[in-house]
């Protein structure tokens, strides 16, 4: 057997044994025992193996993804019900998969914040591009990619976020050509009341 292989039957029996220990501890009024090293090792093996899949290999924050996956398994292992499923491997793989996705979203948001701050401080001005002696503007190309990233991220946020309440009203007023709004704006400019 390989060190990376998880026997589903052994994993299931370890989880059942741990659930039994937790029930006994609860009845006795004592503290719940921590998960066994074997169960923790299974969580880690699943996370490490999943991080090697092609859709997760290119990320530089794989260690954080693995840590998040194991943490989520430890947080939610109590929810696994052996009466409903006899396949803990797939159950915890799913938990880890979604932990990976949440980490990717979090990291993309952090990257957006970093790029947006760079843009707002005026570092991305086209006039500040460093030109190499051979007229190669490689720095400008990088900045163009950053600006594209910012634009795509903001478009994605607009698609997800639907305005509610007063924000929706303000957006509707801004998008409409209301004569009432025009009259109010004209009143402020022409009147002596200020």
ZIGIQUI-V443772 format. One record per residue. SS is DSSP state (H for helix, E for strand, C for the rest). PHI is phi in degrees with one decimal (* if undefined). NEAR is the number of other ideal C-beta (glycine too) atoms within 8 Angstrom. Layout:
ss: [SS SS]
phi: [PHI PHI]
near: [NEAR NEAR]
//
This chain:
ss: [C C C C C C C H H H H H H H H H H H H H H H H H H H H H C C C C C C C C H H H H H H H H H H H H H H H C C C C C C C C C C H H H H H H H H H H H H H H H H H H C C C C C C C C H H H H H H H H H H H H H H H H H H H H H H H H H H H H H H H H H C C C C C H H H C C C C C C C C C H H H H H H H H H H H H H H H H H H H H H H H C C C C H H H H H H H H H H H C C C H H H H H H H H H H H H C C C C]
phi: [* -79.8 -67.7 -93.5 -88.0 -116.2 -82.6 -61.3 -66.9 -65.7 -62.0 -62.4 -66.1 -65.6 -66.4 -63.2 -62.7 -67.8 -60.6 -62.9 -62.0 -66.4 -64.5 -63.1 -65.3 -65.2 -62.8 -75.5 77.6 -100.0 -69.9 -67.1 -71.6 -70.2 -65.0 -70.9 -60.6 -62.4 -64.7 -61.4 -65.0 -63.0 -58.0 -64.7 -62.8 -63.1 -64.9 -64.0 -67.2 -65.9 -68.2 -88.8 -65.7 -56.7 -78.6 -121.4 -71.8 -80.8 -82.0 -82.1 -106.9 -63.7 -62.7 -66.6 -63.0 -62.4 -60.4 -62.0 -62.1 -65.4 -59.6 -65.0 -63.1 -66.6 -69.2 -116.1 -64.1 -65.9 -75.9 -70.8 -113.0 -65.1 -74.2 -90.9 -141.0 -108.3 -125.0 -67.4 -58.1 -70.1 -60.9 -77.6 -63.2 -64.2 -60.5 -66.7 -57.4 -71.0 -65.3 -61.6 -62.2 -63.4 -65.2 -62.2 -62.1 -62.2 -67.6 -65.2 -65.3 -64.1 -64.3 -60.8 -60.8 -63.3 -66.8 -64.7 -62.8 -60.9 -65.5 -70.0 -80.3 80.7 -74.1 -93.3 -67.6 -64.9 -72.5 -94.5 -70.8 -81.8 -102.9 -76.5 -59.9 -94.6 58.1 -93.6 -100.3 -65.4 -65.2 -65.4 -62.3 -62.1 -65.2 -61.7 -64.1 -63.3 -63.6 -64.0 -61.2 -59.2 -63.3 -65.2 -64.7 -67.3 -64.1 -62.8 -67.1 -65.9 -66.4 -75.7 -90.5 -105.2 -65.2 -126.8 55.8 -65.2 -61.6 -65.4 -62.7 -62.9 -64.1 -63.9 -67.8 -63.6 -83.4 -95.3 -103.5 -82.8 -65.8 -66.0 -64.6 -61.8 -64.8 -65.8 -65.4 -67.2 -62.7 -65.5 -78.4 -90.8 -85.2 -87.9 -81.7 -142.2]
near: [3 4 3 7 6 10 7 10 6 9 13 12 8 12 13 9 8 13 10 8 9 11 8 8 11 8 6 6 4 4 4 6 8 4 8 8 5 8 13 11 8 12 14 10 10 15 14 10 9 13 13 7 8 4 4 12 9 3 9 3 8 10 6 9 16 12 8 12 18 13 9 12 14 10 6 9 12 6 5 11 6 11 3 4 9 5 8 12 10 8 10 14 10 8 12 16 10 9 13 14 8 9 12 10 8 8 11 9 9 8 9 11 8 8 11 9 8 10 12 6 6 7 7 10 6 7 4 8 9 5 7 8 4 4 6 6 9 7 8 9 8 8 11 8 8 12 10 8 11 12 8 8 11 8 8 8 8 7 6 6 6 5 8 5 6 5 8 10 8 9 9 8 9 6 5 7 4 7 6 6 9 9 8 8 8 8 8 8 6 5 7 3 3 4]
//
